């Protein structure tokens, strides 16, 4: 069981298509507003599919487990190499662990506070035409709906969790969910 998990990611730029100018023209809004919503849509699609379409330039996870376990690195595509450190006597020291890059699997020992990271850029997943169209539809749908759209009327202040369940209404309404069905990573 995971006792503690904290993650931090640094991403490269959003994929080049769809273009914010095309969306802005169709939505009747500024290109700056469309670009902001487009970036948000990429993050939502990544949360929905379990794939990262932007390059991940750096990543870090700090975690502690209470029993021996095999843990999966939370970003796909998985990095080729990871660094492992354990917290001991007030500082982080190198700690050898087994990592299988093709599956993103890491063997962890219990009661050790780990800092796992990568500093080399991991390329994003391939953006298929269906993903590109889903991002376009999702961005346009959100720009055309009022700020008090019914999907999020029950959202509490500070609630920023992006899960498939909370995203379903907007993915259903925009048609993006159906287009991403073949892209899901379970």
C-alpha positions as CSV (number, residue, x, y, z in Angstrom):
1,X,0.0,0.0,0.0
2,X,1.2,3.5,-0.8
3,X,1.6,5.6,2.3
4,X,2.8,8.8,0.6
5,X,2.9,10.0,-3.0
6,X,3.9,13.3,-4.4
7,X,4.6,14.0,-8.1
8,X,6.0,16.9,-10.1
9,X,6.3,17.1,-13.9
10,X,7.7,19.5,-16.4
11,X,6.3,19.4,-19.9
12,X,7.4,20.6,-23.3
13,X,5.1,22.6,-25.5
14,X,1.6,21.4,-26.5
15,X,1.5,19.5,-29.8
16,X,1.2,21.9,-32.8
17,X,-2.2,20.7,-34.0
18,X,-5.0,21.7,-33.6
19,X,-4.2,25.4,-34.1
20,X,-5.6,27.9,-31.5
21,X,-6.3,30.4,-34.4
22,X,-8.7,27.9,-36.0
23,X,-10.5,27.3,-32.8
24,X,-10.7,31.0,-31.9
25,X,-12.2,31.8,-35.3
26,X,-14.9,29.2,-35.0
27,X,-15.6,30.0,-31.3
28,X,-15.6,33.8,-31.8
29,X,-13.0,34.4,-29.1
30,X,-9.5,35.7,-28.9
31,X,-6.6,33.5,-29.9
32,X,-5.1,33.9,-26.5
33,X,-8.3,32.6,-24.8
34,X,-8.4,29.7,-27.3
35,X,-4.7,28.8,-26.6
36,X,-5.4,28.7,-22.9
37,X,-8.3,26.4,-23.3
38,X,-6.4,24.3,-25.8
39,X,-3.6,23.7,-23.2
40,X,-6.2,22.8,-20.6
41,X,-7.8,20.4,-23.1
42,X,-4.5,18.6,-23.7
43,X,-4.1,18.1,-19.9
44,X,-7.7,16.8,-19.7
45,X,-7.2,14.4,-22.6
46,X,-4.0,13.1,-21.0
47,X,-5.8,12.5,-17.7
48,X,-8.7,10.8,-19.6
49,X,-6.5,8.4,-21.8
50,X,-3.6,7.8,-19.4
51,X,-1.1,8.9,-22.1
52,X,1.1,11.9,-22.2
53,X,1.0,13.6,-25.6
54,X,3.4,16.4,-24.7
55,X,7.1,15.7,-24.1
56,X,8.0,15.2,-20.5
57,X,11.2,17.1,-19.9
58,X,11.6,16.2,-16.2
59,X,9.6,14.2,-13.6
60,X,9.8,13.3,-10.0
61,X,7.9,11.1,-7.6
62,X,8.4,11.0,-3.9
63,X,6.8,7.9,-2.3
64,X,6.7,5.5,0.5
65,X,5.1,2.1,0.6
66,X,4.1,-0.1,3.6
67,X,4.7,-3.4,2.0
68,X,6.9,-4.8,-0.9
69,X,5.2,-3.9,-4.1
70,X,5.7,-3.3,-7.8
71,X,4.7,0.2,-8.7
72,X,4.0,1.6,-12.2
73,X,5.6,4.9,-13.2
74,X,2.5,7.2,-13.6
75,X,3.3,8.8,-17.0
76,X,3.2,6.9,-20.3
77,X,5.2,6.7,-22.5
78,X,7.7,5.5,-19.8
79,X,11.2,7.0,-19.5
80,X,14.1,4.9,-20.6
81,X,16.0,5.6,-17.4
82,X,15.1,6.6,-13.9
83,X,17.2,7.8,-10.9
84,X,16.5,6.3,-7.5
85,X,17.3,7.9,-4.1
86,X,16.3,6.9,-0.6
87,X,16.0,9.3,2.4
88,X,18.5,8.2,5.1
89,X,19.9,10.0,8.0
90,X,18.7,13.4,6.8
91,X,19.8,13.3,3.2
92,X,19.0,11.7,-0.2
93,X,21.4,8.9,-1.1
94,X,21.5,6.8,-4.3
95,X,19.5,3.6,-3.9
96,X,19.5,0.7,-6.5
97,X,16.1,-0.5,-7.6
98,X,14.8,-2.7,-10.4
99,X,13.1,-0.8,-13.2
100,X,11.6,-2.3,-16.4
101,X,11.3,0.6,-18.8
102,X,9.1,-1.2,-21.4
103,X,6.4,-1.7,-18.7
104,X,7.3,1.2,-16.4
105,X,7.5,-1.2,-13.4
106,X,9.5,-0.5,-10.3
107,X,10.2,-2.9,-7.4
108,X,9.9,-1.0,-4.1
109,X,10.9,-2.1,-0.6
110,X,8.6,-1.2,2.4
111,X,9.2,1.7,4.8
112,X,11.7,3.5,2.5
113,X,11.0,7.1,1.4
114,X,12.0,7.1,-2.3
115,X,12.7,10.0,-4.6
116,X,12.4,8.7,-8.2
117,X,13.0,10.9,-11.2
118,X,14.2,11.4,-14.7
119,X,15.9,14.4,-16.2
120,X,16.1,13.3,-19.9
121,X,13.2,14.2,-22.1
122,X,10.7,11.4,-22.7
123,X,8.9,11.9,-26.0
124,X,5.1,12.2,-25.9
125,X,2.8,9.5,-27.3
126,X,1.8,9.7,-31.0
127,X,-1.0,12.1,-31.6
128,X,-3.4,10.2,-33.9
129,X,-6.0,12.0,-36.0
130,X,-8.7,10.9,-33.5
131,X,-6.8,12.5,-30.6
132,X,-6.3,15.7,-32.6
133,X,-10.0,15.9,-33.4
134,X,-11.0,15.1,-29.8
135,X,-8.8,17.9,-28.5
136,X,-10.3,20.3,-31.1
137,X,-13.9,19.3,-30.2
138,X,-13.2,19.5,-26.5
139,X,-11.7,22.9,-26.7
140,X,-14.4,24.3,-28.9
141,X,-17.2,22.8,-26.7
142,X,-15.8,24.4,-23.6
143,X,-15.4,27.8,-25.3
144,X,-18.9,27.7,-26.6
145,X,-20.5,26.8,-23.3
146,X,-21.2,29.3,-20.5
147,X,-18.8,29.4,-17.5
148,X,-21.6,27.9,-15.3
149,X,-22.0,24.8,-17.5
150,X,-24.1,22.2,-15.9
151,X,-21.3,19.6,-15.9
152,X,-19.5,21.4,-13.1
153,X,-22.3,23.1,-11.1
154,X,-21.6,20.7,-8.2
155,X,-17.8,21.2,-8.2
156,X,-16.6,22.6,-4.9
157,X,-14.0,25.3,-4.5
158,X,-10.5,23.8,-4.6
159,X,-11.6,20.6,-6.3
160,X,-9.0,20.1,-9.0
161,X,-9.0,16.3,-9.4
162,X,-9.1,15.3,-13.1
163,X,-10.4,11.7,-13.2
164,X,-12.2,9.9,-16.0
165,X,-15.4,10.0,-13.9
166,X,-15.3,13.8,-13.3
167,X,-14.4,14.5,-16.9
168,X,-17.1,12.3,-18.5
169,X,-19.8,14.9,-18.9
170,X,-17.7,17.3,-20.9
171,X,-16.1,14.4,-22.9
172,X,-19.6,13.1,-23.7
173,X,-21.0,16.5,-24.6
174,X,-18.1,17.4,-26.9
175,X,-17.9,13.9,-28.5
176,X,-14.3,13.6,-27.4
177,X,-14.9,10.5,-25.3
178,X,-16.1,8.4,-28.3
179,X,-13.1,9.5,-30.4
180,X,-10.6,8.6,-27.6
181,X,-12.1,5.1,-26.9
182,X,-9.2,3.4,-28.8
183,X,-6.6,5.5,-27.0
184,X,-7.4,4.5,-23.4
185,X,-4.7,3.1,-21.2
186,X,-6.1,1.1,-18.3
